[in-house]
Amino acid sequence: MSLENARAIYPILIQAARDLSDSAKERRNTSWLSYDDLCLRCKELGINETPRTVLARLLKPLQIACLENGLPDLSALVIQKPKSRNEFGFHLRPSDGWWAPYVEKGEATAGDVVFWFRQYQAARDYADWPETPFF
């Protein structure tokens, strides 16, 4: 895992956090940021990732950097693409690997959507994100 590509996507996620926060404050409908959406934005920066690799190569290093620096988890803003209705309905949550650092510390269990949503809200509404990467 490298932080170089995570540094490159940092501005994308900061802008997403601000857009999501503004939408929530203004009670506007908002679009969730999916792995697919993030991969499309990454391609615009010349970073070629797929929804299958985006967690391990981009979001996991960013998650670790956030947690090590005592900041909200920016990776919580990105969710898996919702499944089709014939696959148990729509699931808004990160991939299963997202929970690993929280499970290791005993803070949550894998798949705890309420826990994830609190992390999502904290990252979305954090007002002090620096413009340039902090890592």
N, C-alpha and C positions, 0 to 999 in steps of 0.2 A: 504494500500500500504506500502510495506516495501522496504527499501534500501538494505537489505542484499543480495537478489538475484540480484538486480541491480549491486551491487559491484562485484558479481561473473561473470556477463556477460560483465562488463566494458572492460576487456582485449580483448574479442572477437570483440567488436565494435571498439576499438582502432586499432586492426590489420586490420579490414575491412576498416576503414578510410584510413589507410596507403596504403593498396593494391589498393583501388579505386583511391586514389590520384596519386599513381605511374602509374597506367594504364592511367589516364587522361593525365598526363605529357608526357608519352611516346606514346600517341595516340594509345594505344592498346585497343582492344575490352575488355569489362569487363562484369562480371555478376553482376546483381543487387542482393542485399541481401534481400531476401523475408522473410516474417514472418515464412514460412515453413523452410527455410534455418536456420534461427536463432534458431528455436525450435529444429532442429536436433543438432546443435552445443551445445545448452543448455543441451540436454540429455547426451552428452558426459561429461558434468560437474556434472551430477546427478540432474539437475534442470528439472523437468517434467512439461513443459508448452505446450500448444497447440496454434496454430495460433489464436484461438478464445480468449485465455486468455493472450497472450503475451503482448499485449498493456497495459492492466490495471495492470498487476502484475510486469512487468519488465521495459517496455519502458516508461510508464508514470512517475514512480518515478525518472528514469534517466533524463527524459526531464525536470522535475521540478528542479532537482539538477543542471542541466546545466544552466537553465534560472536564477535560484537564484544566481548562482556564476558568471554570466556574460560570460559564455562560449557558444560556438556554440552548437546547439541542436543535440547531438549524435543520438537521436531517429529518426531524419530525414533520417538517412542512411538506415533504414529498411522500405520496402514497402510491401503493400499487394501483394499476388500472383496475377499476371495478370489474368484477366478473359478470358474465351475462346472467340473465334471470334464471336460465335453466341450470346454472351452477350455484344454487343456494342464494340467489339474490345479489344485491350490490354490497360489496365489502369496502368500506373506506378505512384503510389502515396501512401502515408500512409493511414491508415484507417481514417474514418471521425472524430474520437475522437482526433486525433493528433492535429488538428487545434484549439482546445478549448482554450488553454492559449493565443493564438495569437488573437483569436476572442474577448475574454474577455478584452484584452488590446486595442482593436480597431486597431491592426496592420494588420489584414488580414480578409478575409471572408473564411468560410469553403469551401474547395474544390479548393482554389486558387493554382493551380499547379505551376504557375510561382513563387509565394511566397515560396512554399515548396522547389522548386528546388534551390532557392537562399540559403535556410537554409541547404539543402543537400550539396551544394558546400562549404559552410562555414565550416561545420563539416568535410567534406572530406579533405579539404585542410588546416585545422588548424594544424600548425606545432608544437605547444607547448603542446600537450596532455601529461599529466604526465603518467608515466608507471603504477603507482598504482592509485586506485580510489581517486579522490579529495574530496569525500564526505563520 
